[in-house]
């Protein structure tokens, strides 16, 4: 039994959707799993394997040390910040212009994003997000009273954002453009030339370009994801890089992310982080740093880098398996990182209704595109939030046909079984 609150809640919370992942798990709870037909969860972007044993041991050792129970610096352990610089130079090329002073560590990449936008924008300002967007980004902006301006991406473009369409959305209130690559939810991998074009736009229009590269290590190429850190053009005046250790090192529960930006900008981020986190978690920083620094000094001891590469290859192999076995009537619009964005074959059926039916009847959980698109939300105390119509009828019709599948947290056998279930699934209105 619930009682009514004797106080009011903030307009920001009441006007923000409830977290979509728990909502999807409520649907999954209705499925009656059997030993022969267990639930297949392809909903959440979480690693499907634990971190390697030597990393687990290093974190355990740091956790047990009495000297590491105190606070660390607001921007994280210098050892891990230094190690991250070296890792980034391995990814973006040795000549990448990145220094330890450019790095601040955070309690997860979501917190990195919140700290950055709190430092950049005030209530009433605007930030541009490509649509479909990562729902936590839009939720964060809504909670802060910052207007989210959606930049539509199209299936015919492989869900890549258009620089021209983005520039048309810029107003006097615009403070930043946000990109996520490889994208969440679509999986689209933005080519280096596109990222460079957005960087040029941001510099020309005096805006911040925030690029969330949480899934950076899952790009199936040995080439750098972009050239921003190696271009002759200075990057620090407008470029802000976000990173998550959760995916590459399979550590989501330890909450560790990073901001790479101008030291001048980070000096203001410090005010926000001091209020939100004081400091990032220490044991995971120290455990990671001990192994990464060891690999930097001893190229023959590269077990952690090998783990990251092998895990990335396994995820990419699963993408290929999913694509090759997906029933032909289900269409992949984009694929990469952890995700495949798939168009379902049932015209006139809403993505949310389809996703609910798919898990309740077939035990296959994926997320509808409407979790990642603009909504008008009405919520009253004690009532569940309701998702209203999308703001644009054409966008609404298109978004009703797409689902996000994560291939990272399932094995090859489950990928094949998921494709088999999609092949036999027929939507019947309840």
Secondary structure, 3 states (H helix, E strand, C coil): CCCCCCCCCCHHHHCCCCCHHHHHHHHHCCCCCECCECCEECCCCCCCCCCCHHHHHHHHHHHHCHHHCCCCCCCCCHHHHHHHHHHHHHHHCCCCCCCHHHEEEECCHHHHHHHHHHHHCCCCCEEEEEECCCHHHHHHHHHCCCEEEEEECCHHHCCCCCHHHHHHHCCCCEEEEEEECCCCCCCCCCCHHHHHHHHHHHHHCCCEEEEECCCHHHCCCCCCCCCCCCCCCCCCCCEEEEEEHHHHCCCHHHCCEEEECCHHHHHHHHHHHHHHCCCCCHHHHHHHHHHHHHHHHCCCCCHHHHHHHHHHHHHHHHHHHHHHHCCCCCEEEEEECCEEEEECCCCCCCHHHHHHHHHHHHCEECEEHHHHCCCCEECCCCCCCEECCCCCHHHHHHHCCEEEEECCCCCHHHHHHHHHHHHHCCCCCC
